[in-house]
Amino acid sequence: GIAKTQLIRGLEDITIKSITTDGAGASGKGLTAVTSQDSNGNWTIEAGALPLANNGYVFIDEIDKLAKDKQSELDSALESGIIYINRAGISSTLQANTTVLAFGNPKYRRFSKYKTIAEQLDINEDIKSRMDLIYAIEDKPDITKDTKISNAIFNSYINPDNKEDTTIISSDLLKKYIVYAKRNYKPILSSECNEILTKHYVSSRNKDYSEEDEIIGYEPRDLDSLIRIGGALAKLKLKEEISITEIKEAISIQNYYLNSIGIDPVTNKVDISKAKGIPVTADKRARDILLELIRKNIKESVAKGLGIDYIDKSELKELFINETGYSYETFKKRYKELLVTEDIKVKGRQVYLND
């Protein structure tokens, strides 16, 4: 209900070379390529959306409904910009230097405030890590905005052919501008950017690093993303060089993305793993172990007919530290997280499962 389809149609209007597909209907040659056999028994390669839109754009609607095997194929293409074909005795490569804009819905239709946004996107971690930017569009009540939307919908029924033009620039002119910038400007990174990029990369990696939690705030591919964003900004300004100005703007854009979807709800720190929805981190393992200890002990108490369906917090802390070797600080963090995610509820010192 946040007009994803309308956004895609608007993008189609301002691009020359673009293909739109949707996750639910991506079949056949789909996004990458397939080999097929003709009536004479000869095998051929049929290109999919990404190679067909090489040096252009692919818009994917409902990416959360894309089959897992198709997600794996997409991941490889996003990584290298090349699609490798090794099927039916055919070995070949297809160029896929394609910009991908993907739209999807959260797992439970609306975002939960108890988990990071990226954790609620039902696409594999590899695809998330390949995306330069991820944004959440939330449908929040707002009197001014809601009034405008209501009036626009009402007017579309009353005067379907007399739509109010509120555009700042025509789509035709914007399309020509984008084509001109892409064809005539290939900005290179200026040497003066080296110091600021190195300083940002080193500080971002070490800012919130925790050996125990395995939280790494930045990865090499995020530096690549930063340079790509800076390059896009330079093209937009019709510049031959990516300067410190564009890099600072790119850092601001990237920080907004990370702060929007990568905040750990317990530590309130930016965690690149959480921003990309990567669950295989020490904090998740510790949380899962703690939750399993609660389940196990309550189950044993119930089985013994003791009539106890809880575990004492002090006993739980001692069990967790003794059985895992984790510190008390880790126990406090993961215990608080289980409360935030409402996996457990507490009455005094008694810890209950919130099943």
C-alpha positions as CSV (number, residue, x, y, z in Angstrom):
1,G,0.0,0.0,0.0
2,I,2.9,2.4,-0.3
3,A,2.7,2.7,-4.2
4,K,5.7,0.5,-5.1
5,T,4.2,-0.1,-8.6
6,Q,3.7,3.6,-9.2
7,L,7.3,4.2,-8.3
8,I,8.4,1.6,-10.8
9,R,6.2,3.1,-13.5
10,G,7.8,6.5,-12.8
11,L,11.3,5.0,-13.1
12,E,10.3,3.4,-16.4
13,D,9.3,6.8,-17.7
14,I,12.7,8.4,-17.1
15,T,14.9,5.5,-18.4
16,I,15.8,4.5,-21.9
17,K,17.0,0.9,-21.4
18,S,15.0,-0.9,-18.7
19,I,13.2,-4.1,-18.0
20,T,10.6,-4.6,-15.3
21,T,9.9,-8.0,-13.8
22,D,8.4,-9.4,-10.6
23,G,9.6,-12.0,-8.2
24,A,6.5,-14.1,-8.3
25,G,6.5,-14.3,-12.1
26,A,10.2,-14.7,-12.7
27,S,10.4,-18.1,-14.6
28,G,11.7,-19.4,-17.9
29,K,14.8,-17.5,-18.8
30,G,13.9,-15.2,-15.8
31,L,16.6,-12.9,-14.6
32,T,19.8,-14.4,-15.9
33,A,19.8,-17.0,-18.7
34,V,18.7,-20.5,-19.6
35,T,19.8,-23.0,-22.2
36,S,17.1,-24.5,-24.5
37,Q,17.0,-27.1,-27.2
38,D,15.4,-26.4,-30.6
39,S,13.5,-28.8,-32.8
40,N,16.8,-29.9,-34.5
41,G,18.3,-30.8,-31.2
42,N,20.7,-27.8,-31.1
43,W,21.2,-26.0,-27.8
44,T,21.1,-22.2,-27.5
45,I,21.3,-19.6,-24.8
46,E,18.3,-17.4,-24.0
47,A,19.3,-14.2,-22.2
48,G,17.2,-13.1,-19.2
49,A,16.4,-9.6,-17.9
50,L,19.9,-8.7,-16.5
51,P,21.9,-9.3,-19.7
52,L,19.2,-7.9,-21.9
53,A,19.4,-4.7,-19.9
54,N,23.2,-4.6,-19.9
55,N,24.3,-1.0,-19.2
56,G,20.7,-0.2,-18.3
57,Y,18.2,-0.9,-15.5
58,V,16.2,-3.9,-14.1
59,F,13.3,-3.1,-11.8
60,I,12.3,-6.1,-9.7
61,D,8.9,-5.9,-7.9
62,E,8.0,-8.3,-5.1
63,I,11.6,-9.5,-4.8
64,D,10.6,-11.2,-1.6
65,K,8.6,-13.7,-3.7
66,L,11.5,-14.6,-5.9
67,A,12.4,-18.3,-5.6
68,K,15.5,-19.2,-3.6
69,D,17.3,-20.7,-6.7
70,K,16.6,-17.5,-8.7
71,Q,17.9,-15.4,-5.8
72,S,21.2,-17.4,-5.9
73,E,21.5,-16.7,-9.7
74,L,20.8,-13.0,-9.1
75,D,23.5,-12.9,-6.4
76,S,26.2,-14.1,-8.7
77,A,25.3,-11.5,-11.4
78,L,25.2,-8.7,-8.9
79,E,28.7,-9.7,-7.5
80,S,30.6,-9.6,-10.8
81,G,28.4,-8.1,-13.5
82,I,28.9,-11.3,-15.5
83,I,26.6,-14.3,-15.9
84,Y,28.4,-17.6,-16.4
85,I,26.7,-20.3,-18.5
86,N,27.9,-23.9,-18.1
87,R,25.0,-26.1,-19.1
88,A,24.2,-28.7,-21.8
89,G,27.8,-28.6,-23.0
90,I,27.7,-24.8,-23.5
91,S,30.3,-22.6,-21.7
92,S,29.8,-18.9,-22.2
93,T,29.5,-15.6,-20.4
94,L,27.0,-12.8,-20.7
95,Q,27.6,-9.2,-19.6
96,A,25.3,-7.9,-17.0
97,N,26.6,-4.5,-16.0
98,T,23.0,-3.7,-14.9
99,T,21.7,-1.4,-12.2
100,V,19.1,-3.3,-10.2
101,L,16.4,-1.6,-8.2
102,A,14.4,-4.1,-6.2
103,F,11.2,-3.6,-4.2
104,G,9.7,-5.9,-1.6
105,N,7.5,-6.3,1.4
106,P,8.4,-7.2,5.0
107,K,7.8,-10.8,6.1
108,Y,4.7,-10.0,8.1
109,R,3.4,-7.2,5.8
110,R,4.4,-4.5,8.4
111,F,7.7,-3.8,10.1
112,S,8.1,-4.9,13.7
113,K,9.7,-2.4,16.1
114,Y,11.3,-5.3,18.0
115,K,13.6,-6.4,15.1
116,T,15.9,-4.6,12.7
117,I,14.3,-3.9,9.3
118,A,16.8,-5.9,7.3
119,E,16.0,-9.0,9.4
120,Q,12.4,-8.8,8.2
121,L,13.3,-8.8,4.5
122,D,12.7,-12.3,3.1
123,I,15.7,-12.3,0.7
124,N,19.0,-14.1,1.2
125,E,21.9,-12.4,3.0
126,D,24.1,-12.5,-0.1
127,I,21.7,-10.3,-2.1
128,K,21.4,-7.8,0.8
129,S,25.1,-7.5,1.0
130,R,25.4,-6.8,-2.7
131,M,23.0,-3.8,-2.5
132,D,24.6,-0.4,-2.2
133,L,21.6,1.1,-0.4
134,I,18.5,-0.3,1.3
135,Y,15.6,1.9,2.3
136,A,12.4,1.3,4.2
137,I,9.3,3.1,3.0
138,E,6.8,3.0,5.9
139,D,3.1,3.9,5.8
140,K,2.8,6.2,8.9
141,P,-0.3,8.3,9.5
142,D,0.2,12.0,8.7
143,I,-2.8,14.4,8.4
144,T,-1.3,16.5,5.6
145,K,0.0,13.6,3.5
146,D,-3.1,11.5,4.0
147,T,-5.3,14.4,2.9
148,K,-3.3,14.8,-0.3
149,I,-3.4,11.1,-1.0
150,S,-7.2,11.0,-0.4
151,N,-7.8,14.0,-2.7
152,A,-5.6,12.5,-5.4
153,I,-7.4,9.2,-5.4
154,F,-10.8,10.9,-5.4
155,N,-9.9,13.2,-8.3
156,S,-8.6,10.2,-10.3
157,Y,-12.1,8.8,-10.3
158,I,-13.9,12.1,-10.9
159,N,-11.5,13.5,-13.6
160,P,-9.4,10.6,-14.8
161,D,-8.1,12.5,-17.9
162,N,-7.5,15.8,-16.1
163,K,-4.7,15.1,-13.7
164,E,-3.0,17.9,-11.9
165,D,0.6,18.3,-13.0
166,T,2.8,18.9,-10.0
167,T,6.1,17.9,-11.6
168,I,9.1,20.2,-11.3
169,I,10.7,18.9,-14.5
170,S,9.2,16.9,-17.3
171,S,10.0,13.2,-17.6
172,D,11.2,13.7,-21.2
173,L,13.8,16.3,-20.1
174,L,14.9,14.3,-17.1
175,K,15.3,11.2,-19.3
176,K,17.5,13.2,-21.8
177,Y,19.5,14.5,-18.9
178,I,20.2,11.0,-17.5
179,V,21.1,9.6,-20.9
180,Y,23.5,12.6,-21.5
181,A,25.2,12.2,-18.1
182,K,25.6,8.4,-18.5
183,R,27.0,8.7,-22.1
184,N,29.3,11.6,-21.7
185,Y,30.6,11.5,-18.1
186,K,32.8,8.7,-16.6
187,P,34.1,10.4,-13.5
188,I,37.3,9.1,-12.0
189,L,38.3,9.2,-8.3
190,S,40.6,12.1,-7.5
191,S,43.7,11.5,-5.5
192,E,42.6,14.0,-2.9
193,C,39.9,11.6,-1.8
194,N,42.3,8.9,-0.7
195,E,42.8,10.3,2.8
196,I,39.2,10.8,3.6
197,L,38.2,7.4,2.2
198,T,40.9,5.6,4.1
199,K,40.1,7.4,7.4
200,H,36.4,6.7,7.0
201,Y,37.0,3.0,6.1
202,V,39.4,2.4,9.1
203,S,37.3,4.2,11.6
204,S,34.0,2.6,10.5
205,R,35.5,-0.9,10.8
206,N,36.8,-0.3,14.2
207,K,34.2,2.0,15.7
208,D,31.9,-0.6,17.2
209,Y,34.0,-3.7,16.8
210,S,33.5,-6.3,19.5
211,E,35.5,-9.5,19.4
212,E,33.0,-11.3,21.6
213,D,29.9,-10.2,19.7
214,E,31.7,-10.4,16.3
215,I,30.2,-7.1,15.3
216,I,32.0,-5.6,12.3
217,G,30.8,-2.1,11.4
218,Y,32.1,-2.0,7.8
219,E,33.2,-4.3,5.0
220,P,35.4,-3.8,1.9
221,R,32.4,-4.0,-0.4
222,D,30.9,-1.1,1.5
223,L,33.8,1.0,0.5
224,D,33.2,0.0,-3.1
225,S,29.5,1.1,-2.7
226,L,30.7,4.4,-1.3
227,I,32.8,5.1,-4.4
228,R,30.0,4.1,-6.7
229,I,27.6,6.5,-5.0
230,G,30.2,9.2,-5.2
231,G,30.5,8.5,-8.9
232,A,26.8,8.7,-9.4
233,L,26.7,12.1,-7.7
234,A,29.5,13.3,-9.9
235,K,27.7,12.2,-13.0
236,L,24.6,14.0,-11.8
237,K,26.6,17.2,-11.6
238,L,28.2,16.5,-15.0
239,K,31.7,16.3,-13.5
240,E,34.8,14.6,-14.8
241,E,36.1,13.8,-11.4
242,I,34.8,12.5,-8.1
243,S,35.9,15.1,-5.5
244,I,35.9,15.3,-1.7
245,T,32.5,17.0,-2.0
246,E,30.9,13.9,-3.6
247,I,32.6,11.5,-1.2
248,K,31.3,13.4,1.8
249,E,27.8,13.4,0.3
250,A,28.1,9.7,-0.4
251,I,29.2,9.1,3.2
252,S,26.2,11.0,4.5
253,I,23.8,9.0,2.2
254,Q,25.4,5.7,3.3
255,N,25.3,6.6,7.0
256,Y,21.6,7.5,6.6
257,Y,21.0,4.0,5.2
258,L,22.9,2.2,7.9
259,N,21.3,4.2,10.7
260,S,17.9,3.7,9.2
261,I,18.0,-0.1,9.1
262,G,21.1,-1.3,10.9
263,I,20.6,-0.2,14.5
264,D,20.9,-3.0,17.0
265,P,17.7,-2.6,19.2
266,V,19.7,-3.7,22.3
267,T,23.1,-1.9,22.0
268,N,21.8,1.0,19.9
269,K,24.9,0.7,17.8
270,V,25.1,0.5,14.0
271,D,25.8,-3.2,13.0
272,I,26.5,-3.8,9.4
273,S,25.5,-7.5,9.9
274,K,22.1,-6.4,11.1
275,A,21.8,-3.8,8.4
276,K,22.1,-6.7,5.9
277,G,20.0,-9.1,7.9
278,I,22.9,-11.5,8.4
279,P,21.9,-13.8,11.3
280,V,25.2,-15.8,11.7
281,T,26.8,-13.7,14.4
282,A,27.9,-14.4,17.9
283,D,25.1,-12.4,19.4
284,K,22.5,-14.5,17.7
285,R,24.2,-17.7,18.8
286,A,24.4,-16.5,22.4
287,R,20.7,-15.4,22.3
288,D,19.6,-18.7,20.8
289,I,21.6,-20.6,23.5
290,L,20.0,-18.5,26.3
291,L,16.5,-19.1,24.9
292,E,17.2,-22.8,24.6
293,L,18.4,-23.0,28.2
294,I,15.1,-21.4,29.4
295,R,13.0,-23.8,27.3
296,K,15.0,-26.8,28.5
297,N,14.8,-26.0,32.2
298,I,11.1,-25.1,32.1
299,K,10.4,-28.3,30.1
300,E,12.3,-30.4,32.7
301,S,10.4,-28.8,35.6
302,V,7.0,-29.4,34.0
303,A,8.0,-33.0,33.1
304,K,8.9,-33.7,36.8
305,G,5.4,-32.5,37.8
306,L,6.8,-29.6,40.0
307,G,4.2,-27.2,38.7
308,I,6.9,-24.7,37.9
309,D,6.8,-23.0,34.4
310,Y,9.5,-20.5,35.0
311,I,13.3,-20.3,35.8
312,D,14.9,-18.0,38.3
313,K,17.0,-15.3,36.7
314,S,20.0,-15.9,38.9
315,E,19.9,-19.6,38.1
316,L,19.6,-18.8,34.4
317,K,22.6,-16.4,34.6
318,E,24.7,-19.0,36.3
319,L,23.7,-21.8,33.8
320,F,24.4,-19.6,30.8
321,I,27.9,-18.4,32.0
322,N,29.0,-21.9,33.2
323,E,27.8,-23.8,30.1
324,T,28.9,-21.4,27.4
325,G,31.9,-19.6,28.8
326,Y,30.3,-16.2,27.8
327,S,30.7,-13.2,30.1
328,Y,28.1,-11.6,32.3
329,E,28.0,-8.7,29.9
330,T,26.9,-11.0,27.1
331,F,24.2,-12.5,29.4
332,K,22.8,-9.0,30.1
333,K,22.8,-8.0,26.4
334,R,21.1,-11.2,25.2
335,Y,18.7,-11.3,28.1
336,K,17.6,-7.7,27.3
337,E,17.2,-8.7,23.7
338,L,14.9,-11.5,24.5
339,L,12.8,-9.0,26.5
340,V,12.8,-6.5,23.6
341,T,11.7,-9.2,21.1
342,E,9.1,-10.5,23.5
343,D,10.4,-14.0,23.5
344,I,10.3,-14.0,27.3
345,K,8.3,-12.2,30.0
346,V,9.5,-11.5,33.6
347,K,7.7,-11.3,36.9
348,G,10.1,-10.2,39.6
349,R,12.9,-12.8,39.4
350,Q,10.8,-15.3,37.5
351,V,11.5,-15.7,33.8
352,Y,8.7,-17.2,31.6
353,L,8.5,-18.2,28.0
354,N,6.2,-15.9,26.1
355,D,4.7,-18.7,23.9
